[in-house]
Amino acid sequence: MRVLVVEDHTELAQSVARVLRREGMAVDVVHDGSDALDRTAVIDYDVVVLDRDLPGVHGDEVCGELAGRPAHSRVLMLTASGTVADRVEGLSLGADDYLPKPFAYAELVARIRALARRSQPALPPVLVHGDLRLDPAQRIATRAGERLALTPKEFAVLEYLLAAQGRAVSAEELLERVWDEAADPFTTTVKATINRLRPKLGDPPLIETVPRGGYRI
């Protein structure tokens, strides 16, 4: 899952990013509305976590611009004001959800996951392929009933491949959807992660390499 955090308070933005990355999300961070519009014009984010009170281009304007685009990005608006009137106004601007500050990180994560599910074709709550089961909400993957010890990136790659439902996924697509902007597009990080994931999944092998196509389950 690719998430953009738009928050002008640097410490809060970095704290949110750390929490989301621990949950296996690929997270980019910007601190003003202008950068948010520039970034979303070139990257197709699943969810944009948007502070309403931004300097420069106000969060309301950013939200309205995103709502008018054909891209499927969902917007979770954050604000220091939690009145009903403010929530209604934020939603009327095109936000998909609204969370007042201060908030619990567990609730933030749950709301982001709910919005991401809405931004993609409907998938079952638990992804299953043979004896492999992956529960995105609980962050648990098992095979033949045995829990798999996966890193957050390995879990995210496995989740993305299962969600593709047999479609071949290129290394470039995995890099864009699972890693954030800090990832070097010329590295072999995707191949290395796949190579670590394969033995953890056990036999018979599940991840197939598709020549000139990428990987699929």
N, C-alpha and C positions, 0 to 999 in steps of 0.2 A: 504494500500500500504506500502511495506517495502522498505526503502531506506538506503543505506550506503553512508555516506559522508567521503571521503578520502581527507584530507586537513591538511598540516603540520602547517599552521598558526592557532593556537588554537582559537584566538578570532574570526576569520572569520568562522572557522568550527562551533563554538558554535552559532554564529549569524545565519548561514544558517540553522542549526538544529532547532533553535527556530522558525524561519519562517515556515519551513516545518511542524513542529509539530502543529503550529497554523492552518495549512491547513488540519489537520487530518491525517497526515502521521506518520508511525512508523519509527523513525530515529535512526540509530546507527552511531557512529563517531569513526574513527581511524585517526592516524596522520602520518602513513608511509606505504610504499608499502608492506612490509612484513606482517604487521598486516592485510592489506586489503586482501591479498591472503589467509591468514589463515581464516579470517572471511567468505569470500565468498566460501570457501571450505566446510563449514558446514551449512551456511544459504543461502537460495535461495532468493536473493533480486530481487525486480522488477526492480530497477534502482540503478546504482552505479554512484555517482557524484564524479569524479576522477580528482584531481589536477594533471597536467602533470609533474610539477617540484617537485617531491617528493624526500626526502632524502632516502638513502639506496637503496631499489629497486625502480628504476625510474618509473614514471607513464606510460611511453611508454611500459615498460616490463610488468607492471600489466595489461595494456589494452590488449596487445597481448595474455597474458595468459588467461584472461577472454574470449576473442574472440574465443579461441580454445577449450573452455569447452562446453559440451552439454547443460548446464543450460541456461535458457532464459533471464538472467539478461541483461538489456540494459545499455550502458555506455555513460554518458554525461561527456565529458572531458572539464576541465577548464584550462586556461592558461593565463599568463600575456601578451602573444604575440597574436595579432589578425590578423597577415598577412595572405594572401590567401595561401601562401606556407605552413605555419604552420597548417592551417585548413585542407588542403588537406593531409598533412602528418599524422595528428591525425586521420582523417577518414580512411586513408589507413591502419592504425594499427589495425583497428577494432572498433573504437569508433562509436557509433550510432548518436551522435550529438556533437557539439563543441561550447563552449561559452567562449568568451574572457573576461578577467577581465579588468576593473570593470564591473559589470553587474547589471541590475535592478532585484530585487528579484521577481517582478511580472513575468518577462520573464523567470527566472529560474524555478519558479513554473509551468508555462505553458509548458515549454519544458519537465520537468519531467513527467507531466501528459500525454503529447503526447507520450513519450517513453513508459510509463507504459501501455498505451492502445495497443501499438505495441507488448508488451511482453506477452499479454494475448489473448485468443480467442476474436474475434471481438464482441463488445457489442454496443448497440445503445447509442448515446450521452446522452439520458435521460432514466433512468431505470423506468419502469412502472409495477405495479402489481395492477390491479383493479383501485381503486381511489387513490392509492398511487403513487406519482411521485417523483423521486430523480434526481436532476441535479448535477453531480459531479463537473462540471466546475464552476457553479455559487454557489455551496455549499448551495443549497436550496432543502428542502424536504417539500412536501405538501401532505395532505390527504383531499380529497373532497374539494380541492381548498384552504384549510386553511394551512398556513405555520406552520411547526412544529419547536418548540424551542428545538433543540438538541445540546448537547455538541459535541465537535469534535470527541470524542471516540464513542458516540452514533451514530453520523452520519456515521463514518467509519464502524461500525459494521453493520448498516443497509445497507450501500452500498455493503459491502461484501456479505451479505445474499442475496440481490437482484441479484447481479452478479452471484451467484451460480445457479440461475434459477431453484429453486426447489430442488436442491441437499442438503442433510443434511450436515451441516458443524460442525465439532467437536469443542469443547471448546479449545482443543489444537491447532487446525488450526487457530481459531480466535486469540488466544493469539500470535501465531507466525506471523500472517500477519497484525494485527492491532496494537499490542503493540511492544515496542522495547525491547532491551536486559535488561533494568532495571526492567522489569516486573518479578515478582516472579511466577514461573510456578506452585507453590503449593498453591497459593491464590485462592479466589473465585471471582477475579475481573471480569472475563467474565460473570459469573452468575449474579453478582451484576449489571453490565452494562445492561444486557438483562432485568433484573427486573425493572430497571429504564426506559428503552426504551419502554417496552410494554404499560404501561398506557399512555405514550405520543402519541403513535400511535392510541389510541382510539379503538372503537368497530366497527365491530366485530374484535376479535383478529387476528393478522396476523402472529405472530411468534409462531411456533409450536415446542414443545420440543419432540425430537425423542429419545426414550429410547435407551441408549447405542450408540446413533448416533450423538447427539448434537442438533442443531437447524436448522430450515428451514422456509422459507416463501413460 
